[in-house]
Amino acid sequence: MLAGNATYSGPEDLPQTVPLFPLTGAVLLPKAQMPLNIFEPRYLAMIDAALRGDRLIGMIQPDFSVPGVDRAEKPPLVGVGCLGRIVAYQETGDGRCLVTLTGVTRFTLSEELETVTPYRIGRISVEDFAVDFETGEGEDDVDRAGLVSALRSYLEANDLEADWDSIDRASTEVLVNALSMMSPYGPAEKQALLEAPDLRTRADTLVALTEVDLAKKQDDGVTLQ
């Protein structure tokens, strides 16, 4: 797969240790893009180090099953994240930087390493996610029409609009992954979308979550009346 100017053919093209960026409620998916506004000194240092090296960082959620995890200085992490390559970088002039990541592949966090850096570093394995290196894998199994129908219903229920020309032009893989990342669901639901074994399961999970959300809104509306 291609991410920026780099081509990744398989696990042999990736490092075994990467800097980790824990972020609750945000998941990166392969071949999708994620904009980040970096302002904490430790993560500015992480980005600087990545730019001097292979440009790869590991996006991963704190373990949302642990009470008070968001208040912890060094929260425990979930077991699966996604590697992202920095494909765009801009300094803002006020100490921040704006970064865009392209997702490369999911990874299993094998262990967190002791380090002197202000940011965290993990040893990872990508062996279980060979499908992520293939383009368009599983697209034919996805009920794209059902996915688009669920999206349309969600937008109408929330008085939102979409660029339907862009949606029509997007590949099924890009559409499923982009919608999964943008979905308004919680950390556990986002993690389930990330860990889905294939594109069809991810799409079906997203549709199911959307239908539950729509049904809840409808029930709330009836109750309020």
C-alpha positions in Angstrom: 0.0 0.0 0.0 1.0 3.6 -0.6 1.1 6.2 2.2 2.5 9.5 1.0 5.7 8.8 -0.7 6.3 5.5 1.0 5.2 2.0 -0.1 4.5 -0.7 2.5 4.3 -4.2 1.0 4.1 -6.1 4.3 5.3 -6.5 7.9 8.9 -6.6 6.8 8.7 -2.9 5.8 7.7 -1.7 9.3 9.6 -1.2 12.5 9.0 -3.3 15.6 9.0 -0.3 17.9 7.1 2.9 17.5 6.1 6.0 19.4 2.6 5.8 20.8 0.0 8.6 20.7 -2.9 7.7 23.1 -6.1 9.5 22.2 -9.5 8.6 23.6 -12.4 8.2 21.1 -10.2 8.6 18.0 -9.2 5.7 15.8 -7.1 5.7 12.6 -7.9 3.1 9.9 -5.7 1.8 7.1 -5.6 4.1 4.0 -7.7 6.8 5.8 -6.4 10.1 6.8 -6.5 11.8 10.2 -5.7 15.5 10.9 -4.1 16.2 14.3 -3.6 19.5 16.1 -0.4 18.9 18.2 0.3 21.2 21.1 1.5 19.2 24.1 5.3 19.4 24.4 5.7 15.6 24.7 3.8 15.1 21.5 5.6 17.9 19.7 8.8 16.1 20.6 7.3 12.8 19.3 6.4 14.4 16.0 9.9 16.0 15.6 11.5 12.6 16.3 9.2 10.9 13.8 10.0 13.4 11.1 13.7 12.7 11.6 13.1 9.0 11.3 10.5 6.9 9.5 7.5 9.3 10.0 5.5 6.5 11.7 3.5 6.8 14.9 1.1 4.5 16.6 -2.4 5.8 17.3 -4.0 3.9 20.1 -6.8 4.5 22.7 -6.4 4.5 26.4 -8.1 1.4 27.9 -11.6 2.7 28.3 -12.6 -0.2 30.5 -10.5 1.2 33.4 -12.3 3.7 35.6 -10.9 7.2 35.5 -8.5 6.4 32.7 -8.9 9.8 31.1 -7.5 11.4 34.3 -4.4 9.2 34.5 -1.1 10.7 33.6 0.0 7.5 32.0 -3.2 5.5 31.3 -3.1 1.8 30.4 -3.7 1.2 26.7 -6.0 -1.1 24.6 -4.4 -4.0 22.8 -4.8 -2.9 19.2 -4.0 0.4 17.4 -3.1 1.7 14.0 0.2 2.8 12.5 0.0 6.2 10.8 2.6 7.8 8.5 3.0 11.6 8.7 2.1 12.8 5.1 1.6 16.5 5.9 3.2 18.9 8.5 2.7 22.6 9.2 3.9 24.8 12.0 1.3 27.4 13.1 3.6 30.0 14.6 2.1 29.8 18.1 3.9 26.6 19.2 1.5 24.1 17.7 1.8 22.0 14.6 -0.8 20.6 12.3 -0.2 17.0 11.1 -2.0 14.7 8.7 -1.6 10.9 9.1 -2.4 8.2 6.6 -3.2 4.9 8.1 -0.9 2.1 7.2 -1.9 -1.0 9.2 -3.4 -2.0 12.5 -1.0 -3.4 15.1 -1.1 -5.4 18.3 0.7 -3.8 21.2 3.0 -6.5 22.5 4.6 -4.4 25.3 5.3 -0.9 26.3 9.0 -0.1 26.7 10.8 1.8 29.4 12.1 5.0 27.8 13.8 8.3 28.6 11.7 10.1 26.0 8.7 12.3 27.1 6.4 10.2 24.9 5.6 6.5 25.2 7.1 3.8 23.0 5.7 0.3 22.3 6.8 -2.9 20.7 4.3 -3.9 18.2 3.3 -6.8 15.8 1.4 -6.4 12.6 1.4 -10.1 11.6 -2.3 -10.5 12.3 -3.3 -7.7 9.9 -1.9 -8.8 6.5 -5.2 -7.8 4.9 -4.4 -4.1 5.6 -1.6 -4.1 3.1 -4.1 -5.1 0.3 -6.1 -2.4 -1.6 -9.8 -3.0 -1.9 -9.7 -6.3 -0.1 -13.3 -7.4 0.7 -15.1 -4.5 -1.1 -17.3 -6.8 -3.1 -18.7 -8.3 0.1 -19.9 -5.0 1.5 -23.5 -3.9 1.2 -22.6 -0.4 0.0 -26.2 0.5 -0.8 -27.2 -0.4 2.8 -24.3 1.6 4.2 -25.2 4.7 2.1 -28.9 4.3 3.1 -28.0 4.3 6.8 -25.8 7.3 6.3 -28.6 9.2 4.5 -31.0 8.4 7.3 -28.5 9.5 9.9 -27.9 12.8 8.1 -31.6 13.5 7.7 -32.3 12.7 11.4 -29.6 15.1 12.5 -30.2 17.9 9.9 -26.8 17.4 8.4 -25.6 17.5 4.8 -22.9 15.6 2.9 -20.9 15.9 -0.3 -22.7 13.1 -2.2 -20.5 13.5 -5.3 -17.4 12.7 -3.2 -19.2 9.8 -1.5 -20.2 8.4 -4.9 -16.6 8.6 -6.2 -15.0 7.1 -3.1 -14.0 3.5 -3.2 -16.0 1.2 -0.8 -12.9 0.6 1.3 -12.2 4.4 1.7 -15.9 5.1 2.4 -16.3 2.4 5.1 -13.1 3.4 6.8 -13.7 7.2 6.6 -17.2 6.9 8.0 -16.0 4.6 10.8 -13.5 7.2 11.8 -15.9 10.1 11.6 -18.8 8.3 13.4 -20.0 9.9 16.6 -19.9 6.8 18.7 -18.0 6.1 21.9 -14.5 4.6 22.5 -15.7 1.0 22.8 -17.7 1.3 19.6 -14.8 2.9 17.8 -12.5 0.1 19.0 -14.9 -2.5 17.7 -14.8 -0.8 14.3 -11.0 -0.8 14.3 -10.7 -4.4 15.3 -13.3 -5.7 12.8 -11.7 -8.7 11.0 -12.7 -7.6 7.5 -14.3 -4.7 5.6 -17.8 -6.3 5.5 -17.9 -6.8 9.3 -16.8 -3.2 9.8 -19.5 -1.9 7.5 -22.2 -4.1 9.1 -21.1 -3.0 12.5 -21.3 0.7 11.5 -24.8 0.2 10.0 -25.9 -1.6 13.2 -24.6 1.2 15.4 -26.3 3.8 13.2 -29.6 1.9 13.3 -29.5 1.7 17.1 -28.7 5.4 17.3 -31.6 6.3 15.0 -34.0 4.0 16.9 -33.0 5.6 20.2 -33.6 9.1 18.8 -37.0 8.1 17.5 -37.9 6.6 20.9 -36.8 9.8 22.7 -38.9 11.8 20.3 -42.0 9.7 21.0 -41.3 10.0 24.8 -40.9 13.8 24.6 -44.2 14.1 22.7 
